[in-house]
Amino acid sequence: MLIAAVGLDEHGHKQSARSASGRQGENAEVCTSLITELVGGLDTARPILAVLDGSKALASAVKQVWANAL
């Protein structure tokens, strides 16, 4: 399994941000690790839109990590 984060700049150009891999289906540990790394490189003082694929583990990780980053 591979989870990838892709960002868009102010001109709409895609930029690969981070990726993480795991052995079994998406799980909270892999997702939380990816989001934690991603937040470390972002300006969280500016609004950020997170678009997810419906994964409960990924949604949980975003909520948990962003709550601690703000």
C-alpha positions as a Python dict, from the first residue, in 0.01 Angstrom:
ca = {
    (1, 'M'): (0, 0, 0),
    (2, 'L'): (123, 348, -85),
    (3, 'I'): (-26, 674, 40),
    (4, 'A'): (79, 991, -140),
    (5, 'A'): (20, 1357, -65),
    (6, 'V'): (7, 1589, -364),
    (7, 'G'): (-3, 1966, -330),
    (8, 'L'): (-103, 2245, -564),
    (9, 'D'): (77, 2578, -577),
    (10, 'E'): (-91, 2914, -630),
    (11, 'H'): (-77, 2856, -1008),
    (12, 'G'): (-244, 2515, -992),
    (13, 'H'): (74, 2317, -1062),
    (14, 'K'): (92, 1978, -889),
    (15, 'Q'): (379, 1909, -653),
    (16, 'S'): (454, 1577, -489),
    (17, 'A'): (467, 1650, -118),
    (18, 'R'): (523, 1321, 68),
    (19, 'S'): (451, 951, 46),
    (20, 'A'): (440, 661, 292),
    (21, 'S'): (407, 288, 249),
    (22, 'G'): (277, 9, 468),
    (23, 'R'): (227, -366, 454),
    (24, 'Q'): (-145, -391, 511),
    (25, 'G'): (-437, -172, 408),
    (26, 'E'): (-441, 192, 508),
    (27, 'N'): (-395, 212, 881),
    (28, 'A'): (-383, 494, 1131),
    (29, 'E'): (-11, 461, 1205),
    (30, 'V'): (101, 504, 842),
    (31, 'C'): (-149, 785, 781),
    (32, 'T'): (-56, 970, 1099),
    (33, 'S'): (313, 945, 1015),
    (34, 'L'): (254, 1085, 665),
    (35, 'I'): (40, 1376, 784),
    (36, 'T'): (283, 1458, 1066),
    (37, 'E'): (572, 1483, 817),
    (38, 'L'): (360, 1688, 580),
    (39, 'V'): (251, 1941, 845),
    (40, 'G'): (615, 1994, 943),
    (41, 'G'): (681, 2147, 601),
    (42, 'L'): (368, 2362, 570),
    (43, 'D'): (282, 2713, 681),
    (44, 'T'): (-11, 2621, 905),
    (45, 'A'): (-83, 2989, 975),
    (46, 'R'): (-242, 3002, 629),
    (47, 'P'): (-566, 2820, 544),
    (48, 'I'): (-515, 2465, 417),
    (49, 'L'): (-766, 2252, 230),
    (50, 'A'): (-728, 1876, 275),
    (51, 'V'): (-908, 1668, 12),
    (52, 'L'): (-928, 1303, 113),
    (53, 'D'): (-1029, 983, -65),
    (54, 'G'): (-1276, 861, 197),
    (55, 'S'): (-1028, 665, 409),
    (56, 'K'): (-1135, 671, 774),
    (57, 'A'): (-773, 626, 888),
    (58, 'L'): (-657, 920, 677),
    (59, 'A'): (-943, 1146, 791),
    (60, 'S'): (-868, 1061, 1154),
    (61, 'A'): (-498, 1134, 1107),
    (62, 'V'): (-567, 1472, 945),
    (63, 'K'): (-801, 1575, 1227),
    (64, 'Q'): (-564, 1456, 1499),
    (65, 'V'): (-243, 1604, 1356),
    (66, 'W'): (-394, 1936, 1242),
    (67, 'A'): (-559, 1988, 1582),
    (68, 'N'): (-216, 1961, 1744),
    (69, 'A'): (-46, 2181, 1482),
    (70, 'L'): (-280, 2478, 1525),
}
